[in-house]
């Protein structure tokens, strides 16, 4: 299946209202199915909303929670990725993104890079994930998930590319005032997403929240970028479902013409990191 129809579900969540947000997920899944979507991406922490000070005891869910099972069942043969606060066996909570389909949870990515600056306080509430993994989708597609700030650590997209991803899912919760000062969040995402796509020949589905709540103004701007770094679909600042069809042959062509992954030389990077760590100690 070299062609894959993907969609970004830009939604306006209700803070801490899992039932209401679940209903939005189910309605959007139905809409996406009507459009023939193969893979649907919701924003970061879409089941709870992005909360600066989350009530973990009330909002955290285990991987076998009924809400996750309901979304997985509704997905049918479509793949659906959505965000939730994950309660883990060791008693910690993680900022997680599940991929579900065919009635079951197929994979969970735990956010690695937890921002704790400006209005962002994730490091105070969540435990970071420790893995960048790939997931086989409908052949020949392989995906990796980077939750928001994961994409801002240059090593993380590089690792996903080296591990064989042919598509990146980037669920985010980007607000205009999150960092403060003169920092341009929308402009920064324009540069970051297109740079990653162009550098590694990887199409990207990026999905953001929209609406204003809790002092945060989510600006939307969800988009789909092809492996040549060109934007092929984008939402405005209101709830929207944007779709595009990706061709795996374009991924192969982009990576052939600009062979960044082929020439990455991870052994050299590993050696340099070893010397750096030795010097630091």
N, C-alpha and C positions, 0 to 999 in steps of 0.2 A: 504494500500500500504506500507508494511514494508520495501520494497526495494526502494532506491532512488538513481538515478544516478546524481552525482554532477560534476561540472566542474569549474576550476579556469582559467579565461581568462587573462593571463599575456600579457599585450600590451605595446607598446611604443607610448605614446601620443605625439601630437604636441602641444606645450605650447600655451594656449589661443585660439586655433583654434577649436571651437566647431563643425563646419561643418565637418572638417576632422576627428575628433575623433568620431563623430556620425556615420560616414561612417564605421569606424573600428568596432564600436559596432554592426552595422547591419550585416556586413560580418561575424563577429564572432558568432552572433546568428544563422545565417544560417548554419555555420559549426557545431555548437553544436547540432542543430536540426538533422543534418545528422548523428550524433553519438548517437542519442537517449537520450540526456541529459534532465533531469527533472528540474534541478536548475543550473543556470549559474551565477557566481560571477565575476564582474569586480573590479579593484582596487579602492581605495579611490580617489575621485575627478577625476574619469576617463573621464568625459565629457569635462573637461577643462584642465586637467593635474594638477599635484601638483605644485603650484606656491608660492614661498616665499613671493612675493608681488603681489597678484592678483588684477586685475582691476575689482573691484566688480561691478561698474556701467555698464560695458560691459558684464561681464561674468555671473552674477547672474541670475537665472531663478526661476520663481514661479513653484509651483507644477503642474500647469495646462499648462505649456509651451509646444509649439509644439514639441520640441525635446524629451521631456519625453513621450508625447503621441505617437510619432513615434516609440520609442523603445517598448512601451507597446503594440502597435499594432503588431509590428514585432515578439514579444515574443510568441504570440498565446497562446497555452496551456502550454508552458514552463514558469517557473518562472525565472526572470532576475533581478539581483541586480547590481546597478551601482551608481557611485558617482557624485555629482554635487554641485555647490554653490547655495544654496537656498535663494532666496529673500522672506522674510516673511512679514506678514501684518503690523508688528510694525516698519518696516523700517530697521531691522537688517538683517545680512546675517549669514548663518550657513553652516558648513561643513556637508553635508547630504548624506545619502545613501538611495536610493529608491529601493523598491521591486515592480516589475510590472508583470502583466500577464493578459491574456484575455482582452487586450485592455485598461487596467486601472491601475492607481497607487494603490497598495494595502496597502503600508505602507512606512513611511519615518522615519529613525532613524537620529537624530541630534547628532553629536559627543559631548560627555560630557567632556572629558579630553583633553583640547586644549594645546599642548606643546608650550612653549614660551622660548626656550633656544637653544643654538648653532645656527644652520642655520634655526631653526624652529620658526616662528613668528605668529602662528595661533591666539594667544590671542589678537593680535593687529588688527585682521581683522574680526574675527568671534565671534558670541555670542554662549556660550555653550548650548547644550541641557540639559534638566533637567529630562530625563526619560529613564529608561531601560525597554523595553517592549518585549513581545513575540508575534509572528505571527503564526497563524495556516497555515500550508502548506497543502500538500496532506496527509490526515490522514494516520498514526498517528503522523506525523512529526510536530514539533513545533520549530521555530527558533528564535534566537535573534541575532542582529547585534552589533558588537563591532568594531568601526572604529579605527584602528591603536592603538594610545596611550590609548584608552579605555581599551584595554586588559592588559595594564601595571599597571592599578590601581586594586589591588587584590580584592577590594570590588565589582567591576563591574561584572566580570565573576561570582562571587559568587551570586550576585543578580539575574543574568540571570538564573543560575542553580536553585535557589530557586523558581523562577517564572515558572519553568516547561519546560525550553528549552530542546530539545533533539538534537539540532544541533546549532553550532555557526558559523556565517559568520563573517570573520575577513578581511575586505578590508584594505590594508595598502599602505603607500607611504614611504618606508624605503630606505634611501640612505646611502652609506658607510660613508659619511662625515657629516651627519646631526647633530650629537652630538659633534663630534670632540674628540681629545685626543686619549686615548687608548680604547675607548669604541668600543666593537665588536657588531655591529648591527646584522649581520647574525647569529652569535653565540647566541646573546641574544634572537632572535626570535626562534631559535631551542629550547632553554630551556623553554621559555614562553609558546609557543604553546603546546608542549608536556606535560608540567606541568598542564596546564588547562585541557587538554583532559583527562589525566590520573586521576587527582584529582576528577573531577566531572563526569567522564564517558560520556563525550560529544565529538562526532566527530567534527572536525573543518575543514572548508575550508578557507584557507588564500590565498589572492591574492595580489601580489605586482606589481609595475611598473618595467620596464626594460629600459635600455638606459641611455645615459648621456646628460644632458641639464641644462642650468642655473647654472652650477657649482655643480650640484648634480649627483652622480653616483648611479643610481638605480640598485640594484644587483639581482633583480628577486627572485628566490627561492620560488615561489608560491608552496603551497603543500596542500595535504589532509591528515588528521591524523584521525585514527579510535578512538573509545571510550576507547581503552586500551592504548592510548598514542603512538601507532606505526604509523610511516609515511608510507602511502600506495601509494602515488604518489607525484612527485615533478618535477618542471620545472628547467631548467638551468638559464642562464642569458640573453636569447633571447626570443622574442615573442613566446608564446606557449599556447596550450589549453590542460590542463591535466585533466583527468577524473578518477573517481572511483565510484563504486557502494557501497552504505552504507546499512546496514541491521539494522532496528530498534530493532530487537531481540538482537543484540549485545549491544545496548545501555542499554537495560534492564538487561542483564547479567552483564555488567561492573558495573552498579550501584548497583546490588545485591551483587556482590563480594566485592566491595569497597564502602560501603554505606555512603560516605562523605555527601551527601545531606540529607539523612535521619537523620544523627547525627549532623547537623549543629548548632542547638540550637540558632536560631536568637534572642530569648528572652534574653538569657544571653548576647549576643553581644550588644543588644539594651540597656540593663541595664548598661553595662560597658561603653558604649559611653555616656550615660547620666551622669555617675559619672565623666568621663573625661571632658565633656563640663562644668559641674558644677565647677570642680576644676579650669579649665582654665579661667572661668569668675570671 
